[in-house]
Amino acid sequence: MRLLLNNTQEAIALDIGHIVPASGQLEISDANVLLFQRSDDMWAKLATGDLSYSDGVSTLALSDAINHLKNFYQKYTLDTDNAILSRTKITKTGWGLVCHTIGIETSTLGSLHDVGEAGSDYGFGTLKFYDDEDTELTEQSAIDTDCVKTVLEWEPTNTYEVIGGEMYNGAKIDTPFYVWFKHPYSGHEFCTGGFDMSFLPAYGKKTMDGRAPKELPYYPGAGITKVRLTARHNAGVKQKLQLVLELYEE
């Protein structure tokens, strides 16, 4: 237990929003240790003797109080903001979770859906189609008969951290249909070996969880933030897919 003891007859308001009652005491919880460490008012009042610090057993001298507060964190793993990782705070201060959804239909021109709430396209994605000789197809008539590979490339123009995501299929598929998901810049494959979509039921999903975020910084033209989904399928097969990418962004 950590206590602040008020040695005066007046309540002491601290610059962190806490008040130590007159001739009373205030407990510092585990969750608030870092907050109190940053209180200039607390350290000033401890130095003048208006406040005293107790470890729950006895009142400590100022130097011992400093060590007692500091050593509290030595039993925890901290991030760069000195936040306790047991709180699962594992991204930068001010960043938040974003679930970015991208919809496509294989072998179908104009099927890429990646839009904001106002209805405007983010402009991050491109969808291309190829025949069995890896020649790009740009006419729907040729795509209907010859497309055996559909490729989505998605490259946002901001730095983000990858956590994981899900891939949903729109209907049960019983023909050969394999999917790869890759980060071309590093060569890392999140879904390697070719995931067989026939194992999923209608509206089933494949989940990818990185367990911890991986930062991908954006530099124009570098391609670091680009990810690629490749689907290989029978000629002209139209299969709806939706990606839900779990990211941290500022």
C-alpha positions in Angstrom: 0.0 0.0 0.0 1.2 3.5 -0.8 -0.2 6.5 1.1 0.2 10.2 1.0 -0.2 11.7 4.5 -1.3 15.4 4.8 0.6 17.0 7.7 -1.3 20.2 7.5 -4.8 21.4 8.6 -5.8 22.2 5.0 -6.6 20.0 2.1 -3.8 19.8 -0.5 -4.9 19.8 -4.2 -2.4 18.2 -6.5 -1.7 19.1 -10.2 -2.9 15.7 -11.2 -6.5 16.2 -10.1 -6.3 14.4 -6.7 -6.8 16.0 -3.3 -5.2 14.9 0.0 -7.7 15.8 2.8 -6.7 18.0 5.7 -4.8 15.9 8.3 -5.9 12.8 6.3 -4.4 10.4 3.8 -4.7 9.4 0.1 -4.0 5.9 -1.2 -2.0 5.6 -4.4 -3.3 2.6 -6.4 -1.2 0.5 -8.7 -2.9 2.0 -11.7 -2.0 5.5 -10.6 1.6 5.1 -9.6 2.9 6.6 -12.9 0.4 9.5 -12.6 1.7 10.4 -9.1 5.3 10.0 -10.2 4.7 12.9 -12.6 3.1 15.2 -10.0 5.3 18.3 -9.4 3.0 19.4 -6.6 3.4 16.0 -4.7 7.2 16.1 -4.8 7.3 19.8 -3.8 5.0 19.1 -0.8 7.0 16.1 0.2 10.2 18.2 0.1 8.6 20.9 2.4 7.1 18.3 4.8 3.5 19.3 4.1 3.1 15.8 2.8 4.7 12.5 3.9 4.8 9.2 2.1 4.1 5.8 3.6 4.6 2.3 2.2 1.7 1.2 4.3 4.0 0.2 7.2 6.0 3.3 8.1 6.6 6.8 6.9 9.6 7.1 4.6 12.2 9.7 4.1 12.0 11.6 0.7 14.8 9.6 -0.9 13.2 6.3 0.2 9.9 7.5 -1.1 11.4 8.2 -4.5 12.9 4.7 -4.6 9.7 3.0 -3.4 7.7 4.6 -6.2 10.4 4.0 -8.8 10.9 0.3 -7.9 7.2 -0.4 -8.3 7.6 -0.7 -12.0 10.6 -3.0 -12.0 8.4 -6.1 -11.7 6.5 -5.2 -14.9 7.3 -5.1 -18.6 6.9 -1.5 -19.8 6.5 0.0 -23.3 8.2 3.2 -24.5 5.6 5.3 -22.7 6.3 3.5 -19.4 2.8 1.9 -19.6 2.4 -1.5 -18.1 2.1 -4.1 -20.9 -0.1 -6.3 -18.7 -2.8 -3.6 -19.5 -2.3 -4.7 -23.1 -1.5 -1.2 -24.1 0.8 -2.1 -27.0 0.6 0.8 -29.4 1.6 4.5 -29.4 -0.2 7.0 -27.3 -2.9 8.7 -29.3 -3.3 5.8 -31.7 -6.5 3.7 -31.9 -7.9 0.5 -33.3 -9.2 0.6 -36.9 -10.9 -2.3 -38.6 -10.5 -1.5 -42.3 -12.8 -3.5 -44.6 -12.2 -4.2 -48.3 -14.6 -6.1 -50.5 -13.8 -7.7 -53.9 -15.3 -10.2 -56.3 -12.9 -12.4 -58.3 -13.1 -12.2 -62.1 -15.2 -9.0 -61.9 -14.2 -5.6 -63.0 -15.2 -2.7 -60.8 -15.9 -5.0 -57.8 -13.4 -3.4 -55.4 -15.2 -1.8 -52.5 -13.0 0.4 -50.3 -14.9 3.6 -49.4 -15.4 6.0 -46.6 -18.6 6.8 -44.7 -19.3 9.7 -47.1 -19.2 7.3 -50.1 -15.8 8.4 -51.6 -13.2 5.8 -52.5 -10.1 5.8 -50.4 -8.0 5.2 -53.5 -5.7 2.7 -51.6 -6.6 -0.4 -53.6 -6.3 -1.8 -57.2 -7.8 -5.0 -58.5 -6.2 -6.9 -61.5 -7.0 -10.1 -63.4 -4.7 -12.5 -65.2 -4.9 -15.6 -67.4 -2.9 -18.8 -67.1 0.0 -17.2 -68.9 0.1 -14.4 -66.4 -1.1 -11.8 -69.0 -3.2 -9.1 -67.5 -6.9 -9.0 -68.7 -8.7 -5.7 -68.9 -11.9 -6.6 -70.7 -14.7 -8.3 -68.8 -15.5 -10.6 -71.7 -11.9 -12.0 -71.6 -12.0 -12.1 -67.8 -15.2 -14.2 -67.8 -13.5 -16.9 -69.9 -9.8 -16.7 -69.1 -9.2 -15.2 -65.6 -7.5 -17.7 -63.3 -5.8 -15.2 -60.9 -7.3 -12.2 -59.2 -4.9 -9.8 -57.4 -5.8 -7.1 -54.9 -3.1 -4.7 -53.9 -3.8 -2.3 -51.1 -1.4 0.6 -50.1 -2.7 3.2 -47.7 -0.9 6.6 -47.6 -0.4 6.6 -43.8 1.8 4.8 -41.3 0.0 2.0 -39.5 0.6 -1.1 -37.4 -0.7 -4.5 -38.4 -2.4 -6.6 -35.7 -4.2 -9.2 -37.8 -7.5 -9.6 -39.6 -10.2 -11.8 -41.1 -11.1 -12.9 -44.6 -14.7 -13.9 -45.3 -16.1 -15.7 -48.3 -19.5 -14.8 -49.6 -20.6 -18.4 -50.6 -19.6 -22.0 -50.2 -17.1 -22.9 -53.0 -16.3 -26.4 -54.1 -14.0 -25.7 -57.0 -10.2 -25.2 -56.5 -9.7 -21.8 -54.9 -6.5 -20.8 -53.1 -5.6 -17.5 -51.4 -2.3 -16.0 -50.4 -1.9 -12.8 -48.4 1.6 -11.1 -48.5 3.6 -8.1 -47.6 5.6 -7.6 -50.8 8.2 -5.1 -49.4 9.5 -7.6 -46.8 8.5 -10.7 -48.5 6.6 -11.9 -45.4 3.5 -13.9 -46.1 0.7 -13.8 -43.6 -1.1 -16.6 -45.4 1.4 -18.8 -47.0 1.1 -22.1 -48.8 -2.2 -21.1 -50.4 -5.3 -21.3 -48.1 -7.9 -23.5 -49.6 -11.2 -21.6 -49.4 -13.2 -24.8 -50.0 -12.7 -25.6 -46.3 -14.9 -22.7 -45.3 -18.7 -22.7 -45.2 -20.7 -19.9 -46.7 -19.8 -16.7 -44.9 -17.0 -18.5 -43.1 -13.8 -16.8 -42.3 -10.0 -17.3 -42.0 -8.5 -15.4 -39.1 -5.0 -14.0 -38.9 -3.7 -12.8 -35.5 -0.2 -11.3 -35.3 -0.5 -11.3 -31.5 1.4 -7.9 -31.4 1.4 -5.0 -33.9 4.0 -4.6 -36.6 4.6 -1.0 -37.8 4.6 -0.2 -41.5 5.8 3.4 -42.0 4.6 5.3 -45.1 7.1 6.8 -47.4 5.8 7.8 -50.9 6.9 5.4 -53.5 8.6 2.9 -51.1 5.8 0.4 -51.0 6.2 -0.4 -47.3 2.5 -0.1 -46.5 1.4 -2.3 -49.4 -0.2 -5.7 -48.9 -1.3 -8.1 -51.6 -4.1 -10.7 -51.7 -3.8 -13.2 -54.5 -6.6 -15.7 -55.4 -6.1 -18.5 -57.9 -9.3 -20.1 -59.1 -10.9 -21.8 -62.1 -11.4 -19.7 -65.2 -13.9 -16.9 -64.7 -15.0 -17.9 -61.2 -16.8 -15.1 -59.4 -16.4 -15.3 -55.6 -17.1 -12.5 -53.2 -14.4 -12.0 -50.5 -14.2 -9.4 -47.7 -11.0 -8.5 -45.8 -11.2 -7.0 -42.3 -7.8 -5.7 -41.5 -7.2 -4.9 -37.9 -4.8 -2.0 -37.6 -3.5 0.6 -35.2 -3.5 4.1 -36.7 -2.9 7.7 -35.4 
